[in-house]
Amino acid sequence: MRPADEVIGWFRGRIPAEWFTDPVDVDADREEILLTGRVSEPATGDAESAEAKGAACLARVRGFREDTREHRMRIASEAEAKFGKKVSWATRCGEVEAMFTNASVPVMTRLRMPERAVLDTLIDAGVARSRSEALAWCVRLVGRHQSDWIDQLRDAMQRVEQVRSEGPEV
């Protein structure tokens, strides 16, 4: 869900410019704001393996996380008070992306026996440890394989919201 321009602007103004190579990506839903920034890739030789480059990027991401922890926490506290949502962080470097401090929000659902059987099969097969974890696995799978369709739904919802905002106030 695209956050309001005020939220995007606030974070882009509040986060130090030297932290990321590009403007921070800001995503939000009802409970959480997720900030994702790209850090510079460490210098590696052309002959280095993909594994070496991945390890260098992972070290860069971990270093960023530790080096900026207090400042990020201060920004998150300000934003949580201002916007009433939890703030989470993620960092990209090369092909490496690491999420940290992200929220895990409980979602209640009612499932009939056939749907519960799917979740139980995933547990029995060792794919998941619980029904909750199995359901999260299913949601990620749908998101990955139906991402174009889900993007179309989001675009359509944004257009509907735009038309509503331009309509008469009641």
N, C-alpha and C positions, 0 to 999 in steps of 0.2 A: 504494500500500500504506500503510495507516495505521501510523504508528510507535507505539512503546510510549508509554504515558502518561508514563513517566519522561523520555523524550526530549522530548516536547512540553512538559512542565512545566519541564525544565531550561532550554530555550531561552526560554520565556516569562518565566522568572525572570531569566535572564541578559541578555537584550536590553533596553536602556534604554527605559522606557515612553514617553519623548518622541519616539522615532524614528517610531512608526507610530500611525495613528489607531485601529486595531483590533488585537486580539491577532494576533501573527504566525501565519500558516498554516505548518504543519510537515508535509512529506511525506517519505517515505523509501522506498528500495528496498534491495537487497542491498549496493550500493556507495556510495550517496550519500544525504545528507539535504538537502532543498531547503527553504529558508526564504523565504516570500513575505510581504512587508509592504506595507500601503497607507499612502502618505504623503499629507499634506493637499494638496488642490488649491489652486493659486495663485488669488488673487482675480482674476476677469475679469468684464467687464461682460456683461450679458445679450445685448447686441447683437453681441458678438464672434462671429466665425465659428468653426465647429468646428475649422478648421485652426489658428486662433490659439490656441484652448484646448488643442489637441493639442500645439502647439509649446511652450506654457507648461508643460504637464504633463511633456513630455519634458525640458525644462530643469530642472524640479524633480527628476525622477528622476536625471538626470546629476549634479546638484548633491549630492543625497543620496549617490550612489555615491562621489563624490570626498571629500566632507566626512566620511564615516564609514569610509573605507577601512581605516585603521590599527586602529580599534576592532573592525570586523567581522573583520579578519584575526586579531586576538587571540582573539576569541570562537570563530572557526572552528578555530584551533589547539587550544584547550582541548577543544572538542567532538570533534575528530578523535582526540585522545589518549584521551578518555573513552569514545567510542562506536565507534572503529575504522572510521569512514566519512568520506569527503570531505564537506565542507559547501559548499553552493552558495547563492547569494542571488538573489532577484528582488524587484522593486519595482513596485507599481501606483500610478498616479495618474490619476484619471478613467478614460478609455478606453485609456490607455497602460500596457503592461506590458513591462518590460525584464528579461531574465535576464542575470546576469553571474556569472562564476567558476563556471559549471556544468561538470560532468564529461561527457566524451564517452568512453563505455566501449565497447571493442571487443566484438563478439558474433560468435562463429563459427557458421556455418550451412552446411549442405550443400544445394545446390539442383540439381535436375535441369534438363535442357535447356529445357523449356517455361518454368520459372521464371526461368532465366537470360535467356531471350529477352525476357521482360517487362522485366527490368532494362536489357538492352541497347537495347530500343526507347526507354526513357526517356532513355538517354544519347544515342542517335542524334537524338532530337527536341529535345535541348538542355534537358530538364527537370532532368537531373542530370549531373555531370561524371564520376562513377564508379559502379561497382556498389554500393559502400558507401553513397554518397549517394542512389542510387536506392532502395535498400532502406529507408533511413531515411525517404524521401519516402512510400513505400508504407505504412510503419508509421504515420506521422502521418495519412495519409489514412484508414486503417482506424479509427484512434483518433477522428478527427473525425466520421466517418459512422456509426460503430457504438458511439458513446460510451454510449448507454443500455444496450446489451447488455453492454458491458465493465463498466459500473458494477454491473449485476446479478451478473456473475461475481465481482467483487470482494466484493460484499455476501455472496454465498454462501460464498466462501472465508473471510470473517471469521466467519460463523456456524459453519462447520466448525471453525475454530481455537478458537472459544469452547467448543464441545462437547468438543473434545479436551482443552482445559485443565481442564474440569470432570470429566473421566473419571479412572479409576484410574491411579496412577503405576506404571510397570513397572520 
